[in-house]
């Protein structure tokens, strides 16, 4: 393992509190950060809601404090982004986060509480800390490119890129290459433009009020974007720390602890063992993206007709309108896939991507999935849906060139063609992409090894936390 590297040893001297947004794609990187801080000797307390609560038994090195009723039933039932706003409102109204932090600050015979690290979408937690004079740092769970993008909406409106129109979708955004207008999350296209813009502004608001920004990315992946972020934030006294990929940062303590909220079906690993190297396409759309029944059928038939072995995650709730049970596969699908396919409700994704049988990943371009794929050198078929995923898909295809974008309507013929292109061997574009994915993997791996840029960034982060 390449854990640690010199750095501050805060053992016994300080505690930090962490508050993740209670969604899989945000809880995982926060718990991974917790492991890395603990490996540097800090005591770590994770504050969490009852909704999507992590299992303390899986993380024996961390302390957990439930902040009950911080998210009421109504907010838990709300959809996607509305839930984030409801959670903030409920936190502010109940005062529970403030009370939890105050009791950690007052605890006798304990290391002093140095700061709170909050998810960038939780200004209510930041206000609670500020009221107690407790410094805060902000964890950004997306890419550095998206960090910059979300801070650029005034410019995008001012320069006329937004609101987008039918005719400007292909227009390159000169200020943010390689992004195009079609890669932007356009708040005016949402049922409530105000809510969309508010969500985009949360990260900027919390960053501005913080003592530092922690980014789950690497100098090896986004050197240019990180330099621009540093140039902008450092003069304002908000140092950025690029500590990713977080899932590989904490070797030693905390390594190998799963951060998955759902039970992972490990049976598929044995199935992978029986497949030829590089032959399997892994298909997963993450924890929140949903598809229509029609799209679901096009994916199914596209996979069946691709002629390639596949492992497909069909989780509960994946298909719109079907919530209580796993979605049903179309009749005749099993026969059409002729034993080449395996379907699971939830996979041990990192283990799957690391498996030699896996040669491609059809992903919704969630940032965690993208980092996990990059780390294993697996080329991607990107089908982003919303938010930061759109920009990430563009970087995968046009910047790192380790994947292809599936654009337009999901249609079985296009799916089949894209899969064949991705999975083709040495000859052609597929092979070249595989080569680049291998090279990028080596660079990114070095950043989390001993002395690597992300390990050094955690050392600096710990020093910074202790200096606050
Ligand atoms: C969401 C947004 O979609 C994403 O764009 C944003 O960057 C973070 O929040 P999510 O949809 O959950 O995230 O996707 P992603 O960021 O890719 O995270 C999914 C996580 O679930 C990954 O860490 C992956 O390893 C894990 N997973 C997924 C499993 O453990 N098993 C599975 O079967 C599928």
Boltz pocket constraint, residues with backbone or C-beta under 6 A from the ligand:
constraints:
  - pocket:
      binder: B
      contacts: [[A, 23], [A, 24], [A, 25], [A, 26], [A, 28], [A, 141], [A, 142], [A, 260], [A, 264], [A, 284], [A, 285], [A, 286], [A, 287], [A, 288], [A, 289], [A, 313], [A, 345], [A, 346], [A, 347], [A, 348], [A, 349], [A, 350], [A, 365], [A, 366], [A, 367], [A, 368], [A, 369], [A, 370], [A, 372], [A, 386], [A, 387], [A, 388], [A, 389]]
      max_distance: 6.0
